[in-house]
Amino acid sequence: MIRIRFLQTILALTTFIVFFYLPHADSSRPSIKGLRVGLTHIDSNRNFSKVELLQRISRRSQHRMTRLVKRTLKLSKLDSTPGKLQSKVRAGNGEFLMDMAIGTPSQTYSAIVDTGSDLIWTQCKPCVDCFSQPTPIFDPSTSSTYKKLPCTATLCEALPSYTCNSDKTCEYIYSYGDSSSTRGTLSTEAFTLGSQKVNDVTFGCGNTNDGGGFSQGAGLVGLGRGPLSLTSQLGFGKFSYCLTSLDETKTSPLFFGSLADFSASAATPAQSTPLVKNSLQPSFYYLSLKGITVGSTKLAIPNSTFALNSDGTGGLIIDSGTSITYLEQAGYKLVKKAFTSQMQLPVADGSAVGLDLCFSAPSDTSSIAVPKFILHFDNADLDLPADNYMTLDSSSGLLCLTVMGSSGMSILGNFQQQNYQILYDVENENLSFMPTQCDQL
């Protein structure tokens, strides 16, 4: 009898301990059904002329495209053995900033949002090497909710590479392909996103952060398909955004969970296409591009042009961090040829704005007839409005196509995503889109 009572006591005590030490995230997150945060374009409210704006977005897009291609081509040559301070190349940088608050008491920051990577990170004190940022650097010693993660943590082991510090905490390094990188301690902290506080978000507390392109914010928020991303950590299974026009002053909404769904009263039905997996690039959102129509002509592009190859190269991703759409050269050449023949305007030098195909626009721009541009995905057709692929600079008289050629992979950029609600249903592996007046959401 004494032995039975003793075992019952031990069992009850064990049950209490297990319940008491359940992670805070498990108990706090299910009560949150959805989140909404605002995205601000990094060039917003900075009084750039149209030429300057086009120069900036084309330069950043080309830089990011180069990074992405390098990442793809180098994957097979990199050593990803855990425990070594060597990281697979990441995409890096981006076009939109998200406001958030970190810690208890909270400190407010802006960070670059990136659908092409997973890690969430911010600069942290004490700084070994930090770039200039618009807000004070996060000091974890002032927060009562900050915790370092041990090397044995599941999300530490999810890093492309890590090492153990002397105190058995998880040290990460994340490289972005052009000498940009962040290095520090993988940790957990309370994040306030919109009006909701979310406990135990895993993030990189970066003490050594090098390279350009991050200084618009304090770090980066990864929205990729991997376990370290904010999308995966929130556990909602889906998110959506609706990017306002570049000349719009309102922020673009980013939704998670139940708020990510389309409005039931929408006038235009949504279209859906499967998300494609690439085992060598598991963070990216690949789509299957089957063909392209310019005007009334479906171009004779070989089926293999936009196909994902067995070595991880090729394919097309949808990306929030690249403005310009890039198409594999074999397909782009046919697109360029079709627009050149159908526009009925003189071709002009677009080097001043960093774009490949431009036309001399007449003084009366209302008379310009722009051919249709339709991207045919698996089970969905993206029939873009002209403003999403042609841009006019009245000061220079240039009308330019915001699509360029690439080699190694293709990208659907955010310029083409303006005024569409884009829903990433990660759980069901589908991407849906619907024309939407984003500044009205």
N, C-alpha and C positions, 0 to 999 in steps of 0.2 A: 504493500500500500504506500509506504514511504517512497519507494522507488518510482511508482506511478505518479505520485504528486510532484516529485522532483522533476520528472520528465515533462509534466504538464506545465510546470512553472518555467522551465527552460524554453519550451515551445512558445509560450505566451510572451516571454521576454524577447525571444528572437523575432517574433512577428512584430512586436512593438518597434524594435530597432530598425527592421527593414522598412516599415512604414514611415518611421520618423526621418530616415535618411534618404527617402526617395528624392531625386533631383527636383529642384523647384520648378524647372521648366515643364516637367510632366504634369504638375498640379496646376500651373498657372495658365498654360497656353490654350487648353481646350475651351476655356471660357471665352476666349476671343474668337469671334466668328469671322471677322474680316478687318482689314486695315486700309487706310487711305493716307498717302503722303504726296507731297507736291515735288515735281521735278523742275528745275530751272536750267535752261540752256546756258552754257558757260559764257556765251557772248551776249547774253541778254542784258539790256539796259546799259550798254557800254558805248553807245553812239557811234558805231561803225557805219561807214558808208556801205552800199550794196557791194561795191567792188572789194572793199576790205573784208567784208563778211565772207564773200565767196572765196577770196584768197585764203582766209584762215581755215575755213572748213575743208577746202580741197587739200591744203597742206597737211592738216591733221589727219584727214582720211588717207592720204597717200602714206603717211608715216605709220599709221596703224595697219594699213594693208600690208606694208612691208614686214611689219612685226609678225602678223598672222601667218604670212607665207613662210617666213623663217622658222616659225614654231612648227609648222606642218612638215617642212622639209628636214628639220633636224631631229625630229622625234626618235627615229630609229637609231640615231647615233648617241643619244644621251643615256647616261647611267642613272637609272631611277631607283637604285638599291637603297632601301631605308637605312637611315643612320649616317648617310653621307651628306655633307653640306653642299649639295649640288641640286638645283631645281630645274624641272622642265620649263621651257620658255612659255611665258604667259602673254596674253594680248596687251593688256595695259591700257591706261588712259581711257578717255571717253568724252562724251559730249554733254552729259546732263549731271547736275548736282542734286543730291537729296539731303534735306535737313533732318537731323536726328539729335537726340540728347543721350549722353553716355554717363553712367555712374549714379551714385547716391551720396551727396546731392548731385543733381545732373548738371552736366556741362554741354552746351549746344555747339554742334559742328555741322559743316557741310562736307559731303564726301561724293566722289564720282561714282555713278551707277554704271555697272558693266555686266551685260548679259554674256560676255565672252570669258568670264573667269568666275572663280568660286569664293576665294578668301575674302572675308571682311577684315579690314585693318585700318588702324589710325596711328598717327605718330604719338609716341608716349615719352614722358620723362622717366628717367634721365636720358637725355639725347646724347648719343655718340656722334651721330651725323644726321641732321634733320634739315629739310628744306623749309623755306619761309612759307607760312600759311596765314590765312586771314584772321584766325582765331587763336587764342592761347592753346598751347600743346597740352593734351590730356595728361593729368598727373594721377596715376592710379593710387598713389599713397593717400590721397584725399577722399577716396571713395570707400564706403563701408561694404559695397557689394562686389568689389573686384577680387577675383581669385585666379591664380595661375593653374594651368592644367598639367597633370603629370604626364610623363612619357607613355604611360600605359593607357591613356585615354583613347577611346575609339577615334575621335576626330583628330587627334595627333597622328595616329597611324594612317588617317585618310590623306594627310599631306603628301605631296609628291616627294618630299624629302624632309627629314628632320634629324635633330640630334638631341641627346639628353644633357641638360645642364648639370652642374655638380649637385644641385639640390633635387635632381630627378624631375625637374619640370621640362616642358616641351619647348625647344627652340626651333623656329622655322626660318627658312629663307625662301623668298618668292621672287623670281627673276622675270623680267618683261622683255628680254630679247635685244635691248639696245643699251645695256648697262644700267637701266633702271631696275631697282629692286627694293624690297623691304625685308628687314630681318629683326626678329625680336622674340617675344615669348607668347605662345598661344595661351589664351586666357579666357575667362568668362566674365560677363558684366551685364548689368541691367541696361537695356536700350529703350528709349522712348521714341516710338515711331508714330508720327501723327499725334493722336491723343492717347495712344495706348502704351503702357509700360510692359515690356517683355523681359522676363528674368532669364539669366543664364544663357545669354547669346555668346557663342564661341567666336572670338575674334583675335586677330594678331595685334599685339601691343608692340608697335615697331619703334625700336631705339636707333636703328641704322637704316636710313631711307635715302636712296640716291636716285638721281635722274630727273629729267624734266617731265612736264606734263601732268604732275600731280598737284602743283602749287595752287590751283584754283580752289582746292579743298584741303581737308585734313587727312584724307586717305581714300579708301575705295570700298564700295559695297558690291560684292559679287552676287549676281543673280543667275549663275550658270546651273547646270544640271547635277553638279557634284554635291556630296554631303556637307561640305563646308559652307555652301552658299546660304544667303539669307532665306531664299525660297525653300530650300530643304529644311533648314533649321526651324522655320515657322511651322512647317508641317501641314500647310493648307493644301498643297498639291496643285495650286494654280495661282497665277497672277496675270494682270493685264495692265497695259498703259495706253494712253491716248495722247500723242504728241501734237501740241499746238503748232501753228505755223511759225516759222523762224522770226517773222516780224511781229508776232503776238507777244504782248507783255505779260499775259497771264501764265501761271505755271501749268505744267502738264501733269495730270493726275496719274498716279501709280497705285493700283489696287491689289490687295491680296485676299485670298479666301473667298467668302460669299460675295464680297463687294466687287470681285473681278468679273462677274458675269455680265453679259450684255443686258441692256434694258429690254423688258418684255414688250414695250411699246414702240420699239425701233421700226422705222418705216422700211428699211432694207434688211433682208435676211442675211445672217452671217454665213460665211463659207469656211470650210475646215479642210485642212490637209494634214497628213500624218507627219509627226516629227521623226526624223531618221537618226539612227544611232551610228556613231563612229567610235569604235572601241579605242582607237588611238587618240581621239580628241573627245573625251566623254563629256566635257563641259559645254561644248557648242550645241546650238540648236540648228541642226541641219534640216533642210527641206528638199524635196525632190522636184526640181525644175524640169519640166518636160518639153517646153517650147516657148517661143516668143512671137507675138504678132505686132507688126508696125503698120499702121493704117488698116487696110483691109487684107493685108498679105501676111500669112503665117510663114515665117522664115524657114528656109530649108537647112536647119541646124541639125547636124548628126546627133543621134540619141546619146552618144557617149560624151558629148561636149561638157555637160554639167553633171555627169555621173560621179559618184563617190568611188574612188579606187581602193583596191584591197590594201595598198600601202598607206592609206589614210589621207592621201592627197586628193585634190579635186573636190567636187561637191559644192553646194551653196549653203551658207549659213545666213540666218537673219540676225542682225546685230544692232544694238542700240548705240554702240560706241563709234560707229563709222557713219559719216553723213552720206557720202557718195555711194551709189551702187556700182559694184565692180563685177563685170562679166568676163568669163574666160575668153581669151583673145579670139579664138575661132568663132565664137558666138557674137562677140562684140563687133567684130569687123562687119558682119552681116547687118547688125543693128545700125551701125554707123552708115553703111552704104544705103540702107533703106531710108533713113532720115534725110540723108544728103539728097537723094533723088526725089523725095516726096515733099520736102519743105518749100521748094520753089523760092528760096531766098539765097543770096550769095553767101558762100562759106567765108567766115572771118577767123582771124587769129585769136584764139582764146587763151593764149599763154598769160595774158595780163590777169586773168581771174583763176588760172590754174586748171582749166577744163579743156578737154580734147576737141570737142566738136561745138563750134559756135557759128552763129549766122548774124549777118548785118540786118538789124531790125528796121523796118520803115518807121517814119514818124507817127503814122497812124497804126498803132499796134492792134487796134480792134479788127483790122482786116487780115491778121495773120491766121492762117489755117494750120493748126498743129495736128499731125497724124496721131491716131490712137497708139497707145503703148500698153500691151497686155502681156503679163507674165502668166504662163500656164503651168500651174503646179498640179501635183497628183490630186485630182478630184476638186480643184478650186482654180478659178481664174481671177487674178488681180488686175482689174481694168482700171488703170490709174487715171485720175484727172490730170490735165496738162500741167497744172501748177506743181505736181509732184515729180515731174521729170524734165520740165523746161523752166528756166529761170531767166528773167529779163532784168538787165541793168540799163535803165534809161539814160544814165549819164554817159555811158560808153557806147550805147546803141547796140549792145550785144545780147543776143538771145541764145542761151547755151543749154546743151543737154547735160543733165547731172548724172550721167552714166559714163563709165570709163572701162578700159580694158585691163585685164589682169592675167597672171600666169600662176597656176598652182591651186587656186581656189576662187570661188565667186562669193560675193557678199550682197545681201539686200540691205541697203543702208537706211538710215532714219529719215533722210530727205523724202524718200519714197513712202515712208510710213506716216507722214503728216496727215492729221485728221482722219486716221483710222484707229479704231480701238483694236488692239492686238492682244489676243488672249492666249497665253501659254498654259495649256492644260497638261502639266508635266506628268500627273498621275496617269492620265489616259493616253499620253503621248500624241497629242494633237495640238495644232496651232490653228486658231480661228481668227478671222478679221472681218470688220464691218465698217463701212464709211460712217464717220461720226463727226459732228462739230465739237471738237475737243474742248474748246473754250467755254462750252455750255454745260459740261459735266460737273 
